[in-house]
Amino acid sequence: MTKIGKQCLVIDKRDHLGGNVFTKNVEGINVHWYGAHIFHTNDKTIWDYVNQFAEFNRYTNSPIANYKGELYNLPFNMNTFYKMWGTKTPDEAKAEIARQIAHLEIDNPKNLEEQALKLVGKDIYEKLIKHYTEKQWGKKAIELPAFIIKRLPVRFTYDNNYFGDKYQGIPLGGYTKIVEQLLKGSDVLLETDFLNDIAYFKSKAKKTVYTGKIDAYYNFKYGHLEYRSLDFKVEIHNRENYQGNAVMNFTDAETPYTRIYEHKHFEFGTQPKTVITKEYPNKNPKNAEPYYPVNDDNNMAILKCYKNLAEKEENVIFGGRLAEYRYYDMHQVIASALARTKQEIKNEQ
């Protein structure tokens, strides 16, 4: 908005810019401080937009699943099926999946377990999905909605490219560099909680864009919306290479963490040391940083109450994962923000 002559004040309760895409330089390595963020999109307009703020490398996400020391390629593809069953053709892999689930008669999956079994069969579900998902969400797979697993790609080709989007990569210099460019010309208040004095901060602007938790904005009038949260443990290792890949998922029940990120591999680093992050599911998400909305029927009913209040707000825009209580990838939230900005400019004309 500064490009069209607007004055902008950005308020963040943390002590740094960038929110969850904040990257911190450790041992010369850009560490994704709040978990890995890999930019990907098929929309050239979005790709061109972000590239005006930083140059992107050619990183392609090809994670590895580690089940008790057995390593499998992700997303589920012919490499995964060959390692699991020795199948070499798509027809062989499809036949093996069909054989494993024939007796289950799953036509309309009612939960995540049934959806996963229908997609990839019992072996892959048991080794690579069930325990990982239950760790991540803190619930049994049969208690989770089927749509969660539908985001996972299943391919009958030898292709380890997780996202498959035409444009993808990591910004050279880290995401913080992009945020600093985005906020050029804006005033910034760090270590300041907007919710401590909503009326005062709203009085400072003609329009407010709120990206925090929508239930917190209304002081939890209708109860707390549920989120899954994460804890991160950063480790510096005096070796050049820790695991040989940027992302490794640990899919057994016994390993307490879900993933290890080795950050130098996001930017093809050659530093003498390496930095890893172990990602743990948070045991007390109510009082932790919110990451993933739990979009079940109960939470969606609560959200509807808050949305009714939000629609009556004057000069307040609720946007982003927390304010809209929905899962967004980075390219999706940028597209949403650009569309809303165009609409606001149009409304003023």
N, C-alpha and C positions, 0 to 999 in steps of 0.2 A: 504493500500500500504506500510505502514511502516513495515509490516511483511515480505515483500520481499526486504527490504533494501532501499526503497525509502524515500526521505525526503519530508514531506508534510507541507505546510503552509495553514492554514485555516483562512479566513478573514470573519468577521461578523460585520455589521454596528451597531448591538445592543450591549448592555453592558453585555451580558451574552451568554453562550453557549446554543445550543439546538434548536434555531429557534422557530417554533411554537409548538414544543413538550416540551418546557421548563416548568419545574415544580418548584414551589417556596414553601418553607416551611413556613406556616403561622399557628400559634397556634398548632404546632406539626402535621399539616395536609399538605400533598402534594397537592398543588393547581395547577391545569392545567391552566396556566396563560393565554393561548390563546385559550381556549375552550377545551372541552373533547377530549381525544385521547384514544381509546380503541383498543388494538392490537388484530387482529383476522386473521387467515389464515387456509387454508387446506393443505398448503405445509409444510411438516415436515422439509425439508431442511431450509426453512426460520425460522421456529419455533426454531429449534436447533441453528441456527445462533444467534438469539437475546438472547437466553437463556444462551449463553456463557458470556454475559455481565451483566445479572441480573436475579434473580429468579422472576418468574411471579406467581401471585396469581390466584385464580379460578374465578375472576369476570366475570359475564355474563351480557351483556347489555340487560336490560328489561325496556325500558323507559315507561313513563306514559304520555298520552295526557290529557290535562286539557282544556275543552271547557266550559267556563263560570261556572266553579265549578263542571262540570260533568267529571268524570275520566274514561278513557278507556285505556285498555292495547294496547301496541304496541310491535311488528309490528301487522298489521291487521291479526287477527286470530280468532278462535272460541270464545275466551273470549270477544273480541271486538264485534263480531256479537251478542253474547248473551246479552251483556249490551245494545247494540243499539236496537235490535229487539226482544229479547227473544227467538231466534232460538237456538235449542239444537243439531242439527245434521248438518253435512256438506251439505246434500241435501237440508235441509230447508234454510240454509244460501245462497246457490247458487241460489235457487228458488227466494228468496227475491231480490237478486241483479238483476237477470234476469227480474223480474217484474218491478223494478224501471227504467230499461233502455230500455225496449222493444220498446217503442215508439220513441226512439232516433235514432235507426238504425245506430249505429256506427260500421262500418266494419273496416275501416282503419283510426284510430285516427290521426287527423291533428295537434293537440296541446295537451298540458298537461291536460287541462280540459276534453277533450274527452277521453284521455287515462285513466285518473283517474275514470271517470264515468264507463267506460267499465270494469275496474278492480273490483271496490267495490261499485258501485251504487251511487245514489244521496245523501242519508243521510250521509254516511261516507265522501263523497267528500265535502259536504257543511260544516260539523262540524269539520272534522279533517284534511282536505287537503287544501281547497281553500284559506282561509285567512292566514293560516300559510305559505303556499308557496308564496303567494303574498307579505307578509311581508318580507320573506327571500330574494326574488329576486327583489323586487321593481317594479314588472310588473304584469299585469293581467294574470291570468292562461291561457287565450286563446292566449296570446302573447308568451307563453313559449313553447319550443319544447317538443314533447311527450316523448322523451327518458329520460328526467329528472326523471319522475315518475316511470320508469321501474326498477330503482334500489331498490324501496321499496318492501319488501317481502309481499306477501299475502298468508296466509296459512289456510287451512281448517282442522287444528288440534288445540288442546288446548296447544299452545306452545308460550311462551312469549320471547323466546331466539331470539333477534333481528337479529343477524348475522348468526347463525346456523353453523358456522365454527367449525371444529374439535378442533382447538387450539385457545384459546382466554384468555385474562387476562390483568392485569395491572402490570407493574414491581414494585416489592417491593422497596421502596425508591424513586420512581418517575423516569420519563424518563430522567431527567438530569443526573442521575447516569449512564445510558446507554451511553449517549453522551460522558461523561467524560472518560468512558472506551474505546469507539471507538477512541477517539482522543489522547490516550496515545502515547507518542513518537512524536506527531505532534507539530509544532509551531502554536500558535494561536494569531491573532490580533483582539481584540475587539474594538468596537466604531470606526471602520474603514470602509469607503465606497469604495469598489473596483471600482465603477464607476467614482470616482473622478480622478483616474489616471490609466485607463485601460492599457495603453501602459507600464507604469512602472511595474505594478504588473505582467503583462504577461511576461515581460523580466526576472522576478525572477524565472521562472519555465520553464521546457521543455514542460509541458502540463498543461493546465488550465481547471478545471471543474467549469463551471459557472451555478449557480442555481438561479440567480435572474431573474427579468423580461426580457424577450427577447426583447421587444420593447424598454426598457430603455437602454439595451446594445447598441442598434443602435440609441440612442438619438431620439427615436420616429420618425424616418425618414418617415415611412409610416402611422403615426398616432398612437394613443393610443389603445391598446387592453383593452377591458372592463372586469372588475372584480367586484364581489360582495365583500363587506367588512363588518366587524363586530366591534362593540364596546363592551367592557366587564366592568361590574361594580361589583367589589368584595366587599362583606359585611361579617363582622364577627358578629355572633350572640351568645349571652350568654345563649345558651341552648344546650342540647345534640343532638337534632334532629330537623331539620327544616321542611323537607317535606317527609321523610321516604323513599327516593329513590334517586339514583345518578343523574338521568336525568328526567326532566319533561318538556314536550313541551306545550306551550300555543297557542292554535290553533284558538282563536277568533281574530277578527280584532281590538278590542278595547285595548287589552293588548299590550303595546309598545314593549315588549321583546318577543323573540321567545322561549327561553329556560331558565330554572334555573338548574344549576349544584350544587349538594351538594357533595363536594369533598371527604369527609370522607367515604362515602359509596362505593367509588371505591376501597378502601382498608379495608373495614369492620372496620372502626375506632370506638373507644370508648372514644375519647377525650371529656372533659366536655363542650367544646365550639364547634361550627360548623362554617364552612366557605362556603358561597354560591357565585356563580357568575351568574349574569343576563346577558344574551346575547342579544344584540340589533342589528338590521340591521343598518349599517352605512348610513347616509343620503347623504354623499358626498364621494362616493367610489373612485373617481378619485384621490383624495389627501390622501387617507387612505391606511392602510396596505392591500395588495391584498390577498384574500383567495380563492374565487371560480371563475374560468374562466367562462365567458359567451360564450359558444361555439355555437353561432348562425352563420348564413351564412355570415353576415357582418364581424364578428370578425375572422372567419376562412379564409376569403379572405385576410384580413390584415396579418394574421399569415403566410399564404403561401408566402407572400413577404419577411417576416423576415426569414423564413426557407430557402429560396433560398440564402439569404446572409450567413446564418449560415453554409450551406453546403460548402461554399467556404472558410470558416475560416480554417486556419492551426493551429493544436495543441490546439484547443478549443473544449471541450465537453459540450454541452448544455443538462442539465438534471434536472428533477424534475418538480413539478407543474407549476412553473412560467416560467422556461426556455423552457419547452415543451408546455406550455399553455394547460394542460390537467389535469383532475381530477385523483389523485392518492390516494389510501389508503396507509397506512404505509407499509404493506406487499408488495404491488405492487411496490412502489418506491425502497424498498430494493432489490427486485428481479431484477428490472431493473438495479440498480447500480452494483449488483454482476455480472450480465451477461455482462455488459459493461466492468467491471474490468477484467474479464476472457479474453474477447476479446483483451483488450489492452495488457495484459501480453502475450497472444499468438502472437500478432503482433510484439512484441519485440524479440521473440525467433528466 
